[in-house]
Amino acid sequence: MNDLLAFRFSWTTFFMLGITLLGFFIMLLLVRRFLTNSPIARNFQKPVNTLITQLLVLFEPLAIILLTGTFIFINPGFHGALVLFILIIGFSHIRNYITGKLVWFNDSFSEGKIVSYREIQGIVSRKGALGLNIRTPEGIHHVSYTRLLADGYTIISDNRDSGKYSLLEVSPLNHGEKNDQFAAFTNLITTNPFINWNYKPELSYPKGKLIMKAFFREKNHLQDLVRVIGEWGYECKIIDES
């Protein structure tokens, strides 16, 4: 025990470990982005993306454990007591975080699945670090993983049978003010019959492009909408489809 308490890491070791882990994390993100955007890698894109996503899910808690352990052994007495205090204070959040990591490997909660929890029934629109965002006609409900597993849930149906939940990237083909063109697109999309309007699409505007997440009534409606958007004068790319 005395030998354990006498063991020390330096701050230099701590920061070097942090830089190494950050570099590995960035490398995984760059590989995933390359595979997503490269037509060359299209044939093996999905399985490799799935593998990298699973590695990222496992990497995050492993990195936290390694950094926390190194931090403790810089000054075992003081830092150990500080980490213990944080664990006690944040126990519920930490338990929820760990539960979330286990949920990430459960396909029942993938985006686009229809889930019922208590009085909430809707489509999983986002699987976050601490809980699910479930989109219903009334809005988005956030449910923590701990509550979800403790209270129970029901998978209503697989979206492959009832429709398709997809992520699209839209950009104008014509030169002009993008804000005006995106406003025009928003007006056009509100009259489209292919989208299931019981689940309102999510729109965001990163780096001068429009990203739309929408649930389609039938499987073939996704391609129909891509064709129609092209006729409107926009380029439309399918980023992800469930």
Secondary structure as the mmCIF struct_conf table of DSSP 4:
data_model
#
loop_
_struct_conf.conf_type_id
_struct_conf.id
_struct_conf.beg_label_comp_id
_struct_conf.beg_label_asym_id
_struct_conf.beg_label_seq_id
_struct_conf.end_label_comp_id
_struct_conf.end_label_asym_id
_struct_conf.end_label_seq_id
HELX_RH_AL_P HELX_RH_AL_P1 ASN A 2 ALA A 6
HELX_RH_AL_P HELX_RH_AL_P2 TRP A 11 ASN A 37
BEND BEND1 PRO A 39 PRO A 39
TURN_TY1_P TURN_TY1_P1 ILE A 40 ALA A 41
HELX_RH_3T_P HELX_RH_3T_P1 ARG A 42 PHE A 44
HELX_RH_AL_P HELX_RH_AL_P3 GLN A 45 ILE A 72
TURN_TY1_P TURN_TY1_P2 PHE A 73 ILE A 74
BEND BEND2 ASN A 75 ASN A 75
HELX_RH_AL_P HELX_RH_AL_P4 PRO A 76 ILE A 89
TURN_TY1_P TURN_TY1_P3 GLY A 90 GLY A 90
HELX_RH_AL_P HELX_RH_AL_P5 PHE A 91 VAL A 103
TURN_TY1_P TURN_TY1_P4 TRP A 104 PHE A 105
HELX_RH_3T_P HELX_RH_3T_P2 ASP A 107 PHE A 109
BEND BEND3 SER A 110 SER A 110
TURN_TY1_P TURN_TY1_P5 GLU A 111 GLY A 112
STRN STRN1 ILE A 114 TYR A 117
TURN_TY1_P TURN_TY1_P6 ARG A 118 GLU A 119
STRN STRN2 ILE A 120 LYS A 127
BEND BEND4 ALA A 129 LEU A 130
STRN STRN3 GLY A 131 THR A 136
TURN_TY1_P TURN_TY1_P7 PRO A 137 GLU A 138
STRN STRN4 GLY A 139 SER A 144
HELX_RH_AL_P HELX_RH_AL_P6 TYR A 145 ASP A 151
STRN STRN5 THR A 154 SER A 157
HELX_RH_AL_P HELX_RH_AL_P7 ASN A 159 SER A 162
STRN STRN6 LYS A 164 PRO A 172
BEND BEND5 LEU A 173 ASN A 174
BEND BEND6 GLY A 176 GLY A 176
HELX_RH_AL_P HELX_RH_AL_P8 LYS A 178 ILE A 189
TURN_TY1_P TURN_TY1_P8 THR A 190 THR A 191
BEND BEND7 PRO A 193 PHE A 194
STRN STRN7 ILE A 195 ILE A 195
TURN_TY1_P TURN_TY1_P9 TRP A 197 ASN A 198
BEND BEND8 TYR A 199 TYR A 199
HELX_LH_PP_P HELX_LH_PP_P1 LYS A 200 PRO A 201
STRN STRN8 GLU A 202 SER A 204
HELX_RH_3T_P HELX_RH_3T_P3 PRO A 206 GLY A 208
STRN STRN9 LEU A 210 PHE A 216
BEND BEND9 ARG A 217 GLU A 218
TURN_TY1_P TURN_TY1_P10 LYS A 219 ASN A 220
HELX_RH_AL_P HELX_RH_AL_P9 HIS A 221 GLU A 231
TURN_TY1_P TURN_TY1_P11 TRP A 232 GLY A 233
STRN STRN10 TYR A 234 GLU A 241
#
